[in-house]
């Protein structure tokens, strides 16, 4: 394997690692956002705490229609 091929492989691996780190950051940001939105929903409509997910979905859909 030549020096140029090694450099290319190293650059490719660095890029893949950077992309993996970005995916982790994006997933973490999404999780954080979903938790915050859920907390806001519970604060605004306290009765959603006793609803199943299916009931909550139906309730929210009925509000939109």
PLY file of the C-alpha trace (Angstrom):
ply
format ascii 1.0
element vertex 65
property float x
property float y
property float z
element edge 64
property int vertex1
property int vertex2
end_header
0.00 0.00 0.00
1.46 3.30 -1.03
1.69 6.42 1.08
-1.07 8.11 -0.92
-3.42 5.15 -0.43
-2.80 5.25 3.33
-3.50 8.99 3.41
-6.71 8.43 1.47
-7.86 5.68 3.86
-7.03 7.83 6.88
-8.99 10.76 5.45
-11.92 8.46 4.66
-11.94 7.09 8.24
-11.71 10.58 9.72
-14.69 11.63 7.61
-16.69 8.55 8.69
-15.88 9.25 12.35
-16.93 12.89 11.99
-20.20 11.82 10.36
-20.83 9.33 13.19
-20.23 12.07 15.79
-22.67 14.34 13.95
-25.34 11.62 13.95
-24.91 11.18 17.71
-25.21 14.95 18.26
-28.31 15.15 16.07
-29.94 12.21 17.88
-29.13 13.75 21.25
-30.57 17.12 20.19
-33.75 15.41 18.92
-34.17 13.48 22.17
-33.70 16.67 24.18
-36.23 18.53 22.03
-38.80 15.72 22.34
-38.44 15.69 26.12
-38.92 19.44 26.30
-41.97 19.31 24.02
-43.49 16.52 26.12
-42.95 18.53 29.29
-44.62 21.56 27.72
-47.56 19.40 26.59
-48.00 17.97 30.09
-47.81 21.42 31.61
-50.37 22.88 29.19
-52.75 19.88 29.29
-52.24 17.99 32.59
-54.80 15.28 31.76
-52.50 13.85 29.06
-50.51 12.17 31.84
-53.31 9.64 32.29
-53.82 9.02 28.55
-52.34 6.15 26.60
-50.32 7.07 23.53
-53.22 6.06 21.29
-55.64 8.24 23.27
-53.19 11.14 23.18
-52.78 10.82 19.44
-56.56 10.80 18.96
-56.98 13.77 21.26
-54.35 15.83 19.47
-55.72 14.89 16.06
-59.21 15.94 17.15
-57.84 19.33 18.19
-56.29 19.87 14.78
-59.41 19.00 12.78
0 1
1 2
2 3
3 4
4 5
5 6
6 7
7 8
8 9
9 10
10 11
11 12
12 13
13 14
14 15
15 16
16 17
17 18
18 19
19 20
20 21
21 22
22 23
23 24
24 25
25 26
26 27
27 28
28 29
29 30
30 31
31 32
32 33
33 34
34 35
35 36
36 37
37 38
38 39
39 40
40 41
41 42
42 43
43 44
44 45
45 46
46 47
47 48
48 49
49 50
50 51
51 52
52 53
53 54
54 55
55 56
56 57
57 58
58 59
59 60
60 61
61 62
62 63
63 64
